[in-house]
Amino acid sequence: MNVSVIASGVLLGCVLFVLLRDRGVTISDDGGVIDTAADFLETWDMTNAEALNNPNVRAFLQLVRKGEGTADDGGYRRLVGGGSFASFADHPRQSVWLSRLGLYSTAAGAYQILARTWDMVRLQAGLSDFSPASQDLAAVQLIRNRGALADVLAGRISTALEKCSYEWASLPPWRYSKQGTLTMDAALTAFANYGGRAYV
């Protein structure tokens, strides 16, 4: 194989890595480098705020909220386990014992974001509070981090659910078996009911 071809490939890989890192994209071992890179290439010039204007993105966020049990008006103030918090100044950082799962969790808000996840995603997305608007933007960033934003935009919802099930335990195919709440059929139906258009 030609040395210049190999060198070009290595250089391209390094450039892609730097671009991904600078856009705040996290490459995880369960999401896969290929999916994350492909998503980045399809969505690199779209901000999270611009993505929120897309009906598929809005429908997917509603779907996540349905799965997480936060689709009602009080969802943005919801603590895991059903309680609520008062201030949107920051993530509430309240550790709640979940006897059904045998663990403590700090999940909070419409997308049940853990405190440690919030600390990462707020920096990636440049967020200053835990307001409903910030929670929505954080959720888009989490979808982006999983390499699923391009899938949501294109209506590849089954694929997006597969990827995002690592982020939200309620989504099919239930990566964490005790926490699944939606079947794939129920999720696709809900997505359509929320105004989304699924193509795959």
Secondary structure, DSSP 4 states (H G I P E B T S, - for coil): --HHHHHHHHHHHHHHHHHHHHTT----TTT-HHHHHHHHHHHTT--HHHHTTSHHHHHHHHHHHHHHT--SGGGGGBBTTS-B-S--SS-----EEETTTTEEE--BTTTTB-HHHHHHHHHHHT--S--HHHHHHHHHHHHHHTT-HHHHHHT-HHHHHHHHTTT-TTSTT-SSGGG----HHHHHHHHHHTT-----
